[in-house]
């Protein structure tokens, strides 16, 4: 049974930091590209960052470049999203995604709220 469990969300002030984690199980983690998406109220889900199975390549949405870092630990079946210099517009539900060819799995999401 495939599971993706996100954690680490919460309320943070503008300029603050959070680290999201996504623990995976039920599939061969290292063979899947992993991504983080976010979805703000009334908006479509958008790609934030992605990383290849081996971790050698990453890409980011323009809005988060230089502020967010995606990484993974294949020994722990976990992917991370380090978010620095957070802005109110980063407020959204953040979803973990696993992708390999036609296979795609989603986590349940974790809320990130950036507000003073």
Residue, then its C-alpha position, 0 to 999 in steps of 0.5 A: x500500500x502506497x503512502x506519502x505522509x507530509x509533516x512540518x507545516x504550520x504558522x510562521x511569520x513572514x521571513x521565517x523558515x519551515x522544513x517540510x518532510x514527506x515519508x514514503x512507503x509501499x514503493x521503491x522510493x529511489x526509482x521515483x522522482x519526487x515533487x512538492x506542489x502547493x495549492x492556495x484557496x481558489x487556485x490550482x495546484x502548482x509545482x513548487x520543486x522537483x527532484x530526480x530519483x537519485x537526487x542529482x537534478x532539481x528544478x524549482x518554480x520561479x517564485x521560490x528559486x533561491x528561497x526553497x531547497x528540495x532534497x531527499x534521503x533514499x535511505x530514509x525514504x523521505x523527501x524534504x522541502x526547506x523553505x526560507x524567507x517565507x512570504x504571505x503568498x507562500x500560504x497554501x496546502x503543500x502536497x508531496x508527489x511521487x512520479x514514475x512514468x504513468x504512476x503518480x501518488x499524492x500525500x494528504x497535504x500539510x498546511x503552511x500559513x505565513x502571517x504576522 
